[in-house]
Amino acid sequence: MKLWGGRFEKNTDKAVDDFNSSIRFDSRMYRQDILGSIAHAGMLGKCNIIPGDDALLIQKTLKEILADIEKGLIEFETDAEDIHMNVEKILISRIGVAGKKLHTGRSRNDQVALDIRMYLKDEIIVIKDMLTELENKLLYLAESNLDTIMPGYTHLQRAQPITLAHHIMAYFQMFKRDIQRLCDCYERTDVMPLGSGALAGTTYTLDRNAVARELGFASITENSLDGVSDRDFAIELASCLSIVMMHLSRFSEELILWSSHEFGFVEMDDAYSTGSSIMPQKKNPDVAELVRGKTGRVYGGLVTLLAVMKSLPLAYNKDMQEDKEAIFDCVDTVKMCLPVFTKMVSSMKIRSQNMYKAAQGGFTNATDIADYLVKKGIPFRSAHEIIGKMVLYCIQKEKSIDRLAMEEFKSFSQAIQEDVYTEISLEKCVSGRNLPGGPARESVLASISSGRKFLTSL
Ligand code: ARG
């Protein structure tokens, strides 16, 4: 018989049991469910809502059940519906009447809200640590490439010279914000809903704050309707994770391009590449492509959650059972992507000569030559036009600007002198951009050191 079977005259249809049951995906919250029940039972005992001996017996038995689950000794039942009722049913089967007292002053509605919050709190920490590991590796990569000149792009057209360190540190900033967003999301997840009951709280004098302390929550929910029906924290996490994936995907896209023969900027380690079943020469950046691909499924999870919640009246509705697979999949996917991505990035070979060659082509120093003319007293807009003509001339002559002879320079502007050759070197273009946030060595070093401080502050 069902734990709620009292008011029913018939059993549920077998198809409804399967349809209604969430055990196949919520069983992963068994630990949170049991720890929540242990805290709840302890509080019920201390507040004299149930006898102290019963509370102790419940707690002891729940610990045994937890150990048995971890040893793989327990098989959950579909018709016990979900993890909450499976655990309660096992408890009652082991200790009878005392076990029947556990659910006093509690509903599965506040129980499930508690379990998901506890589960996601742990996962946020795991993901935050994975991001921190990636950030550490990026700092290392940046530090070893402070002078690795490469073209920076806009519109995927070579634009101005930068360094690989600068490029890598751009991603460092993105993942730093991701970590901050996760910390922020953690705060709103770290709120304890037990005591909300089914929707309207309970008449028992529960000590909600004691349960919160026991379970390591920073605070308790302030409205019982909201306590059982809020899934913002899951949506917020799915959205943080979507942004993480968006960043990973942009990075992946660049690494895919960079490892193509056409770019040749990096070479993936054999351990992080795959071959083709037909073309013997192929070495494919599958890891980066899969990360890019899996981004779509994390966005999918976010959209699922938003859509499930969008029209739900207060308070709990069964629709909300659909939250779990979506958020779990987001979490699982990110946890799968991050470590392998980190290893891939830290093991790839940097082809710095190819990067340098690419920066030499494409007139990436054109802005600097215009700036050179400005320093010689020519207004920027006029300088822009002069250099535009110079670029056109170079394209026609198939030359780079720094290969022009002095007479050729002079034919565009008398203001150009011998010093032009050193002033427009790629090295000078980079080192001159030494404002905070720029690609010059000292600017990037400053950003690396502030990045390191951030990581140690976590
Ligand atoms: N398995 C349910 C869920 O995941 C637990 C809460 C069920 N509550 C209820 N009154 N049916 O949402």
Boltz pocket constraint, residues with backbone or C-beta under 6 A from the ligand:
constraints:
  - pocket:
      binder: B
      contacts: [[A, 20], [A, 22], [A, 26], [A, 81], [A, 82], [A, 108], [A, 109], [A, 112], [A, 316], [A, 317], [A, 318], [A, 320], [A, 321]]
      max_distance: 6.0
